[in-house]
């Protein structure tokens, strides 16, 4: 991948060196096995560096073309795919999900619960496509204990149970589970984008992976992005780790034998993709360019503008619990840097993944930032915040 001198795009080389020292410190402490960092401004990559190892056991150094499990960074990609169908008139954002999944028409919703009793109520209105894109659908993930519905999710679809079923089987199971709240009344991180992926299949008549390949990956030149890593590229897949209480790293997914080494039964639009930092940069730059990359238009400028607006009402924001940020179609939106307590421009858009990967774009400063480690449960480290601050402090115009 070609890079330019940082000063040619208004960045300071000497101040970017601070970013390198910070990333090296994370590796030296053993917090992360390795990572890759990319910064682009005005469409040109001005910083691309590797740190540490992609596979500790094999003693393989991190490389620019390393393939990463991007998990929830799949969500913006699936949302873009759905928006291409929206632009074709296949549905509106207000279209009920039941038009594609009839069983969703009669979902039950949690009303109240005690230790001994649970009460449900019918839908006040149907779940819509926009509810899926904004995580205001009432679906959930089963990550916490705030309601008995979470336990139902853990019993039926959490973890490996989720991956053992096809997308069609998963939709049937979700139709039998109650919603945590009425659609459009609160934000809750959920399997919404997986349901959106099913709608992509239903509206296009193609498997999700095939549609993504045709409508997103091929036009953007994303050659290494998909739901599994082919055998001829598996040596480029990083090992995935998790932190141990003693500070060491535990291998949780080996490249050659892990779940990404073979085609999955479930193509998860919410968290199933693997990619490289170069591929994801091209996707992010397309968003920043208003829907185009390399002469190919994926979405219109106005659709991109709509996606990058905050879609949460003031009543929904408390449930988001991310001060200073709102949520657009498929990603977070920075509304108030002072409230968020981090440097950035209003309108910054992005999202991260479970293995501590992250990306964001800043239309005001014409910036793209992408960082790719492979560490599950890495939220205890301020890596993503450090990355953002150290990018912005290097602006020199």
FIMI-914874 format. One record per residue (C-alpha): y, x negated, z. Coordinates in nm, 3 decimals. Example, Ala and Ser with C-alpha at 12.3 -4.5 7.8 and 13.67 -1.06 7.14 Angstrom:
// residues 2
       yy       xx       zz
   -0.450   -1.230    0.780
   -0.106   -1.367    0.714
This chain:
// residues 397
       yy       xx       zz
    0.000    0.000    0.000
    0.339   -0.138   -0.100
    0.602   -0.192    0.167
    0.972   -0.272    0.157
    1.195   -0.486    0.376
    1.308   -0.264    0.666
    1.675   -0.351    0.612
    1.658   -0.205    0.260
    1.611    0.143    0.412
    1.838    0.103    0.713
    1.586   -0.024    0.967
    1.606   -0.343    1.172
    1.319   -0.592    1.146
    1.407   -0.756    1.475
    1.414   -0.426    1.659
    1.089   -0.313    1.495
    0.933   -0.622    1.651
    0.970   -0.442    1.984
    0.734   -0.176    1.849
    0.476   -0.441    1.766
    0.497   -0.595    2.111
    0.450   -0.253    2.273
    0.144   -0.172    2.062
   -0.007   -0.516    2.130
    0.038   -0.457    2.503
   -0.168   -0.137    2.482
   -0.446   -0.334    2.313
   -0.423   -0.630    2.551
   -0.457   -0.400    2.853
   -0.767   -0.245    2.699
   -0.613    0.102    2.688
   -0.703    0.138    2.319
   -0.955   -0.043    2.103
   -0.716   -0.054    1.810
   -0.465    0.141    1.607
   -0.259    0.145    1.288
    0.112    0.227    1.271
    0.316    0.336    0.969
    0.688    0.406    0.935
    0.862    0.517    0.618
    1.225    0.592    0.546
    1.379    0.740    0.232
    1.028    0.759    0.087
    0.946    0.389    0.126
    0.703    0.239    0.378
    0.894   -0.020    0.578
    0.644   -0.088    0.857
    0.265   -0.093    0.834
    0.075   -0.289    1.096
   -0.274   -0.298    1.244
   -0.360   -0.380    1.604
   -0.690   -0.449    1.779
   -1.034   -0.347    1.660
   -1.174   -0.047    1.475
   -1.518   -0.105    1.630
   -1.555   -0.305    1.951
   -1.933   -0.316    1.936
   -1.933   -0.455    1.582
   -1.628   -0.677    1.646
   -1.454   -0.535    1.338
   -1.075   -0.573    1.326
   -0.860   -0.271    1.251
   -0.764   -0.246    0.882
   -0.500   -0.056    0.687
   -0.768    0.146    0.509
   -0.962    0.235    0.826
   -1.075    0.598    0.829
   -0.993    0.801    1.142
   -1.103    1.133    1.289
   -0.772    1.318    1.276
   -0.899    1.630    1.456
   -0.602    1.868    1.504
   -0.391    1.686    1.250
   -0.614    1.891    1.019
   -0.412    2.197    1.120
   -0.096    2.122    0.917
   -0.315    2.047    0.613
   -0.505    2.376    0.640
   -0.176    2.560    0.692
   -0.033    2.404    0.376
   -0.345    2.511    0.187
   -0.299    2.867    0.311
    0.067    2.860    0.215
   -0.025    2.770   -0.144
   -0.215    3.100   -0.153
    0.080    3.277    0.008
    0.293    3.148   -0.279
    0.039    3.292   -0.524
    0.082    3.637   -0.372
   -0.268    3.648   -0.223
   -0.127    3.767    0.111
    0.195    3.793    0.313
    0.254    3.637    0.653
    0.249    3.993    0.786
   -0.091    4.069    0.630
   -0.344    4.177    0.894
   -0.634    3.935    0.938
   -0.866    4.237    0.917
   -0.802    4.254    0.542
   -1.020    3.942    0.519
   -1.230    3.989    0.834
   -1.276    4.366    0.884
   -1.434    4.320    1.228
   -1.097    4.189    1.357
   -0.948    4.537    1.321
   -1.095    4.660    1.650
   -1.060    4.356    1.876
   -1.029    4.411    2.249
   -0.757    4.243    2.455
   -0.766    4.130    2.818
   -0.551    4.359    3.032
   -0.622    4.232    3.383
   -0.894    4.074    3.592
   -0.998    4.010    3.949
   -1.289    3.815    4.092
   -1.512    4.118    4.050
   -1.368    4.317    3.760
   -1.223    4.272    3.408
   -1.023    4.536    3.224
   -0.958    4.542    2.850
   -0.723    4.736    2.625
   -0.702    4.800    2.249
   -0.474    4.613    2.012
   -0.111    4.718    2.019
   -0.085    4.579    1.668
   -0.326    4.385    1.450
   -0.337    4.007    1.433
   -0.153    3.873    1.126
   -0.171    3.560    0.914
    0.148    3.430    1.075
   -0.007    3.478    1.419
   -0.280    3.237    1.309
   -0.033    2.982    1.174
    0.176    2.991    1.493
   -0.107    3.015    1.751
    0.022    3.349    1.874
   -0.295    3.535    1.774
   -0.446    3.584    2.120
   -0.741    3.361    2.031
   -0.806    3.057    2.248
   -1.016    2.738    2.274
   -1.177    2.765    2.618
   -0.990    2.460    2.746
   -0.865    2.597    3.078
   -0.948    2.844    3.354
   -0.649    3.074    3.330
   -0.862    3.374    3.233
   -1.228    3.478    3.218
   -1.199    3.477    2.838
   -1.187    3.098    2.851
   -1.532    3.094    3.011
   -1.664    3.321    2.737
   -1.540    3.070    2.479
   -1.702    2.781    2.665
   -2.033    2.965    2.671
   -2.035    3.055    2.304
   -1.825    2.820    2.091
   -1.706    2.522    2.295
   -1.792    2.167    2.187
   -2.110    2.117    1.985
   -2.181    2.492    1.992
   -1.879    2.538    1.769
   -2.011    2.295    1.506
   -2.363    2.438    1.485
   -2.256    2.759    1.310
   -2.117    2.820    0.965
   -1.759    2.937    0.926
   -1.883    3.289    0.847
   -2.103    3.296    1.158
   -1.812    3.172    1.368
   -1.590    3.457    1.247
   -1.857    3.710    1.343
   -1.882    3.560    1.690
   -1.504    3.555    1.740
   -1.491    3.923    1.646
   -1.713    3.996    1.947
   -1.491    3.806    2.194
   -1.180    3.960    2.353
   -0.833    3.821    2.296
   -0.647    3.652    2.582
   -0.325    3.836    2.506
   -0.181    4.082    2.256
   -0.107    3.921    1.917
    0.251    3.801    1.881
    0.334    3.801    2.253
    0.256    3.444    2.364
    0.159    3.098    2.235
   -0.189    2.967    2.308
   -0.359    2.674    2.137
   -0.672    2.808    1.976
   -0.924    2.837    1.696
   -0.656    3.022    1.497
   -0.647    2.756    1.226
   -1.023    2.781    1.182
   -0.979    3.153    1.120
   -0.701    3.061    0.876
   -0.947    2.830    0.701
   -1.182    3.124    0.656
   -0.898    3.324    0.505
   -0.839    3.038    0.260
   -1.204    3.069    0.158
   -1.192    3.448    0.131
   -0.864    3.457   -0.064
   -0.954    3.174   -0.302
   -1.326    3.238   -0.347
   -1.392    2.868   -0.280
   -1.535    2.673    0.015
   -1.254    2.537    0.229
   -1.338    2.173    0.154
   -1.340    2.237   -0.221
   -1.010    2.421   -0.207
   -0.846    2.143   -0.005
   -0.979    1.885   -0.250
   -0.845    2.074   -0.552
   -0.513    2.198   -0.419
   -0.407    1.927   -0.172
   -0.609    1.605   -0.172
   -0.636    1.539   -0.547
   -0.271    1.619   -0.628
   -0.153    1.400   -0.339
   -0.394    1.116   -0.412
   -0.561    1.154   -0.071
   -0.881    0.978   -0.175
   -1.023    0.918    0.171
   -0.966    1.257    0.334
   -1.244    1.508    0.389
   -1.482    1.677    0.631
   -1.719    1.380    0.635
   -1.722    1.015    0.532
   -1.951    0.932    0.234
   -2.210    0.656    0.278
   -2.018    0.411    0.059
   -1.717    0.438    0.293
   -1.882    0.477    0.632
   -1.822    0.110    0.712
   -1.449    0.193    0.714
   -1.480    0.469    0.978
   -1.349    0.361    1.318
   -1.556    0.403    1.631
   -1.429    0.670    1.868
   -1.387    0.601    2.240
   -1.298    0.771    2.566
   -1.148    0.614    2.881
   -1.368    0.555    3.184
   -1.237    0.582    3.543
   -1.254    0.203    3.578
   -1.028    0.156    3.275
   -1.301    0.054    3.033
   -1.371    0.229    2.703
   -1.686    0.430    2.642
   -1.818    0.480    2.289
   -1.839    0.856    2.219
   -1.897    0.864    1.842
   -2.043    0.573    1.647
   -1.948    0.551    1.277
   -2.293    0.529    1.120
   -2.469    0.790    1.335
   -2.189    1.024    1.442
   -2.099    1.370    1.323
   -1.870    1.240    1.045
   -2.154    1.048    0.879
   -2.294    1.363    0.715
   -2.161    1.691    0.574
   -2.094    1.940    0.855
   -2.229    2.291    0.873
   -1.882    2.409    0.980
   -1.581    2.292    0.780
   -1.327    2.318    1.059
   -0.975    2.367    0.926
   -0.851    2.332    1.282
   -0.999    1.995    1.362
   -1.265    1.868    1.124
   -1.097    1.625    0.885
   -1.109    1.248    0.867
   -0.838    1.051    0.688
   -0.656    0.720    0.655
   -0.302    0.643    0.755
   -0.210    0.600    0.389
   -0.349    0.938    0.290
   -0.175    1.111    0.578
    0.154    0.940    0.496
    0.139    1.091    0.147
    0.082    1.436    0.295
    0.368    1.390    0.544
    0.603    1.255    0.278
    0.525    1.558    0.064
    0.647    1.778    0.349
    0.960    1.566    0.389
    1.023    1.579    0.014
    1.031    1.957    0.025
    0.682    2.010   -0.116
    0.645    1.734   -0.378
    0.479    1.393   -0.402
    0.420    1.169   -0.702
    0.542    1.430   -0.946
    0.311    1.699   -0.807
    0.452    2.009   -0.640
    0.229    2.150   -0.366
    0.474    2.402   -0.215
    0.825    2.517   -0.288
    1.117    2.379   -0.092
    1.189    2.719    0.060
    0.832    2.760    0.184
    0.851    2.416    0.348
    1.179    2.516    0.511
    1.017    2.833    0.645
    0.719    2.638    0.781
    0.941    2.390    0.963
    1.148    2.656    1.143
    1.073    2.760    1.500
    0.879    3.088    1.489
    0.850    3.143    1.865
    1.077    3.397    2.029
    1.247    3.315    2.361
    0.984    3.534    2.529
    0.702    3.321    2.382
    0.851    2.980    2.460
    0.748    2.973    2.830
    0.384    3.004    2.724
    0.430    2.704    2.493
    0.523    2.488    2.795
    0.673    2.213    2.580
    1.043    2.206    2.673
    1.281    2.138    2.390
    1.023    2.218    2.123
    0.934    2.529    1.932
    0.647    2.588    1.693
    0.657    2.648    1.319
    0.377    2.717    1.074
    0.112    2.461    1.168
    0.317    2.223    1.380
    0.577    2.163    1.650
    0.951    2.172    1.584
    1.203    1.978    1.791
    1.491    2.209    1.883
    1.669    2.030    2.169
    1.617    1.653    2.216
    1.798    1.658    2.550
    1.567    1.924    2.689
    1.265    1.749    2.536
    1.387    1.423    2.695
    1.308    1.215    2.389
    1.516    1.069    2.108
    1.491    1.253    1.777
    1.668    1.497    1.551
    1.659    1.876    1.573
    1.417    1.986    1.304
    1.166    1.706    1.358
    0.824    1.847    1.267
    0.473    1.720    1.339
    0.149    1.744    1.530
   -0.119    1.527    1.689
   -0.495    1.509    1.724
   -0.751    1.490    2.004
   -0.813    1.118    1.945
   -0.441    1.048    2.022
   -0.340    1.037    1.655
    0.007    1.169    1.579
    0.258    1.220    1.299
    0.609    1.353    1.262
    0.876    1.381    0.996
    1.252    1.387    1.050
    1.449    1.547    0.762
    1.784    1.437    0.907
    1.697    1.067    0.917
    1.447    1.085    0.629
    1.181    0.931    0.853
    0.803    0.954    0.860
    0.605    0.820    1.155
    0.224    0.809    1.172
    0.010    0.645    1.440
   -0.370    0.633    1.428
   -0.581    0.528    1.729
   -0.927    0.665    1.819
   -0.924    0.754    2.188
   -1.028    1.092    2.323
   -0.839    1.218    2.628
   -0.569    0.958    2.571
   -0.290    1.182    2.700
   -0.256    0.979    3.019
   -0.092    0.706    2.812
    0.263    0.753    2.675
    0.164    0.598    2.340
    0.305    0.874    2.121
    0.636    0.887    2.310
    0.666    0.508    2.308
    0.604    0.509    1.934
    0.875    0.767    1.869
    1.136    0.595    2.084
    1.065    0.253    1.933
    1.099    0.390    1.580
    1.435    0.550    1.646
    1.579    0.253    1.830
    1.518    0.048    1.513
    1.753    0.260    1.300
    2.034    0.037    1.180
    2.263    0.265    0.983
